[in-house]
Amino acid sequence: MTDTAHSPALPDRMRCVEIAEPGGPGVLRPAERALPRPGAGEILIRVAWAGVNRPDALQRAGSYAPPPGASDLPGLEAAGRVAAVGPQVHDWQVGDAVCALLPGGGYAEYAVTPAAHALPVPEGMGLREAACLPETFFTVWSNVFERAGLQAGERFLVHGGSSGIGTTAIQLASARGARVFAAAGSDEKCAVCERLGAERAINYRESDFVDVLRAEGGANVILDMVGADYIPRNVKALADEGRLVQIAFLQGPKVEVNFAQVMVRRLTITGSTLRPQSDLAKARIAEALRAEVWPLLAAGRVAPVMDSEFPLDRAAEAHARMESSAHIGKIVLSVG
C-alpha cells in the first residue's frame, strides 16, 4: 500500500478538460485541477489515452449528471499506468499497465477509479487501443450476454453497427457463435459491419430491418440505442420469446407500444445504463470480462475498431466528430 498523500513522485496539479456550462462541444475547455487522490480500494491512473463516448456528450449537454462522489470532469474510460494505490488495494502495483472503467474524470492527466474496475491491458495491445475497451465492452457484455442471454446459434440484431458499441457487439456475438445482423446508415458502414462478422448489414436508409429479420424468423436478441419509433419496430422484428435490450435513446425515450404482442409472443423488454450501477455490479462485470473476453482480445479474435484521435485540449473537436455520426468505431483523446 502506498501513502499517496505525501508521494513526492506525484505533482500537485494536472491538466484536464472541464465542462464550462451545459451546451454543445464548445463548452469543453482546457483547465487545471488539483490531483485526485485514491481512497480505500481505489487506484490513481496516469492517463495515457481516454475514450470518448456518447454519455460524455450527454453529461456535457446537462442531461446525464455524475453519480454522487464522482468527478464532474467527463470521461468514463481510460488506459495508462497505475500512479498510486490507496489502502486495501492488493491486485495492482505502481507502474502496472491498465485500462479501466471510470466513474468520471477521464479527460485529465490523472484519474481515480475503484481497483476492481480496472483490467490488465490485453497481451499484444497498446494503451491507445486499450482505452477503447472498458465502456463498450462492459456495456455489451452486461446487456447482450448477461441481461439478454444471447446464445450460440441465435439471431442477433444490433443497431448503430458501426459505432463503438456496435463494432464491439458484432465481434463478440460472432465470436460466441451467434448469427449477427447489423443496421447502419451507409454502404461503407455496412461493409465494415460485415467485415467484422455480421452475416448481413442493413442500410436502414434503403431497407427495413423489420422485413429483413422477419424473413429470417425474427431476432432472438436486439440491442438498441435509438429508441423512439424504433421500439415498436423492434418488437415486430423479434422472434417469439425474443429479448429487446435498450441502452440509450438517441431519438427519444417515449413511444406507444402494443404490449399485447409482448404478452402473446412472450417477449422481454429490458435495458440498463452502466454508470449508475453499484461498484460491486461493475466489479462483477469486470471479472466476467477478464474470464470470458480478455482471452479473445489476447488471441486477436476481437479488437477495438479505431476511428480517430485528438489531443486532450481538442476534446471539443472529438465531441463534434462523434455527434456528426460520421465516425466508424472509437474516438480517443491523447493525454500523455
Stockholm file with secondary structure:
# STOCKHOLM 1.0

chainA/1-336         MTDTAHSPALPDRMRCVEIAEPGGPGVLRPAERALPRPGAGEILIRVAWAGVNRPDALQRAGSYAPPPGASDLPGLEAAGRVAAVGPQVHDWQVGDAVCALLPGGGYAEYAVTPAAHALPVPEGMGLREAACLPETFFTVWSNVFERAGLQAGERFLVHGGSSGIGTTAIQLASARGARVFAAAGSDEKCAVCERLGAERAINYRESDFVDVLRAEGGANVILDMVGADYIPRNVKALADEGRLVQIAFLQGPKVEVNFAQVMVRRLTITGSTLRPQSDLAKARIAEALRAEVWPLLAAGRVAPVMDSEFPLDRAAEAHARMESSAHIGKIVLSVG
#=GR chainA/1-336 SS CCCGGGCTTSCSEEEEEEECSSSSGGGEEEEEEECCCCCTTEEEEEEEEEEECHHHHHHHHTSSCCCTTSCSSCCSEEEEEEEEECTTCCSCCTTCEEEEECSSCCSBSEEEEEGGGEEECCTTCCHHHHTTSHHHHHHHIIIIIIISCCCTTCEEEESSTTBHHHHHHHHHHHHTTCEEEEEESSHHHHHHHHHHTCSEEEETTTSCHHHHHHHTTCEEEEEESCCTTHHHHHHHHEEEEEEEEECCCTTCSCCCCCHHHHHHTTCEEEECCSTTSCHHHHHHHHHHHHHHTHHHHHTTSSCCCEEEEEEGGGHHHHHHHHHHTCCCBEEEEECC
#=GC SS_cons         CCCGGGCTTSCSEEEEEEECSSSSGGGEEEEEEECCCCCTTEEEEEEEEEEECHHHHHHHHTSSCCCTTSCSSCCSEEEEEEEEECTTCCSCCTTCEEEEECSSCCSBSEEEEEGGGEEECCTTCCHHHHTTSHHHHHHHIIIIIIISCCCTTCEEEESSTTBHHHHHHHHHHHHTTCEEEEEESSHHHHHHHHHHTCSEEEETTTSCHHHHHHHTTCEEEEEESCCTTHHHHHHHHEEEEEEEEECCCTTCSCCCCCHHHHHHTTCEEEECCSTTSCHHHHHHHHHHHHHHTHHHHHTTSSCCCEEEEEEGGGHHHHHHHHHHTCCCBEEEEECC
//
